[in-house]
Amino acid sequence: MSENVNDKNNMSSTAESLPSVSPTPHVRDKSTTGRIMGCVLLGLLPATALGIYNFGPRALVIVISCIALCVLFEWGFEKLCKKKSTVKDLSAALTGLLLALNLPVNVPWYIPLVGSFVAIIVIKQLFGGLGQNFMNPALGARCFLVLSFSRYMTDFSYKSGWGGTDVISSATPLADVKNGLGFDLTSMFLGNEAGTIGETSALALLLGGIFLLCAGVITWHLTGMYLLSLVIFVAVFGGRGFDPAYIAAHLFGGGLMLGAFFMATDYVTRPITKKGQIIYGIFLGCLTGIFRIFGPGAEGVSYAIIIGNLIVPLIEKITVPRHFGYRNGS
């Protein structure tokens, strides 16, 4: 009898030391990595098609080359390391497409090769593969290329493509805005301007972004706060007050739409909570504004997102909710 009482006492004391657990709110979701990546690829189709239409066959070659090289590097590295191949999840293909859309059409052949290697091997695979990279691979590679091959990465001159536009330009509209020159908002919105292959048309990128929102791949929190905070920053510090045309030029010009909808929203390098995404979006908008208004160059999206990727762990630390359950007596 005394042994039974002691056993009960021991069980009671053991139970008191264990955490109290409540039913977990399990979430059922049919999303897979392949589906998400596939949706983003579909969302990029309008900007890709228009870029190829405007810039011609050379743009198509760059797009195909970057996608093929990224897939090849990922397959080869995983084969060499005897890891399970992940090329079927389409993440390498998406990285290749994003890299291509961030390149000027006149880059030499080795730029896609170097960029693809840096994106897949250096930034992605050496840090553990998908889910482990600390920054967006395509943007990290673009920043590396700008620093290493600035002559080619800042040359936006082009000749007429399949669209028959017969335009030759060496300056982007955003550079004209920065220098106080005239700009055509209609051309910036539709995409008949100089720039990288995928960033020229705000309309095409908006259509793709709306598709991602409707598909539930992204939410408004990050992208919306990114765009809104940049608008406020430009209105306050741009020197022109609330000038709608000037603000619209900052929204339509450069890589803002491409970055806000398709790269800042990268699942791996963005905060996971809605509150964290709002903070992250505000940070990106203000930092982009600092680069554009006070920096020497006209652009700033790529560097803003890369720097933002580095502070995501800090944002996560202050925004991720506490664990469910508690320990008795604590």
Steps between C-alpha positions, in 0.01 A plus 500: 500500500781741593674410173185597306483832683867567425446412133209743482705770667786442256260510205346821635836671541605384154180635347555835669845527341367432150372781278124537467403441140181617332367383161714637220329711231609284210499671161416307185636649181530350153788731407828339402831653404443400138155659494624824655797525266280414205256777590783754524632386162152550353480842664824599329383395154351840399821689589715230338296496179501879474874515569567253221260687270670834567863392505491224241667159459797588719267536799353157428850349490587657836178372661551146372870503591446616859224247565697212346823594681332532840327164460825340380706642787246384758476151350878470466576618854245267656624213286859570604405516868275194468197696611143451388433701187267796552482635145141378469383750762563777241691719747815495284296582189340793682838626614625484141200692367529770768871535430434537126232763559751699705758512220539759223458351157852587382699306761772268360447123506697436817284726719209251516754223565668678792170626637341156494802347675495761775124473547476121518837381629627784719180650642264201497674163509803584715259615770296180492269533202141620480381637832850566633625789284533826693417727206307483176734311261405692184536840666821402675643394164383823337670711766818295455487557125442875540804528725716274281387598150352847547587603144265240354240495777438873468488511120133521410536592135297283267370480148154416377382150574219297352264778603639731233543789745830607344614668821859551608561625850779498756317640802205355691195718570583488870840649425325783315276553802807508724667760277192720476437421133171429334333160513203331337275331756302316234813341355626414848169334585474303176869411470635669189810620682861413573579276795559138584307236308222456755467829684383744233123440507318586822176376341636152422644466850178625661302240308735229623489635854120506502503138383722403795270685741192326359675162513587556865872467435570844646301739720465876495685556827857507372450632147237753601708647781809504278325709234314722747807578709698590186219735388503675838880519505518650149223749583679613818863496388484514120503879487181528294237446765204287406558515126293212353706475180829494689375240745356287218835512323664349807233231514514412130874546447789266574464165667243597763205298370719199423658518844185574699285224351748229407822528704429669831221242543741205472376247759848414626634851557189687617350504853242229560247706699268767363629749758856420400418546132349842569814610686715351224301679228534836676873445540541415130296801389699743713835347404412506129402865539832580669694337217296673230470847650830540683722242330721559196302259280143498381413148615503336841257208504756219473724627778202586721365144476842343555558711812145425607568126469780540752276657766214250462632287793476808722145570381412136564638523852260776598194393299477119513229407755577301812467121500170342592492337844671588825686333786316471831645715774677735255 
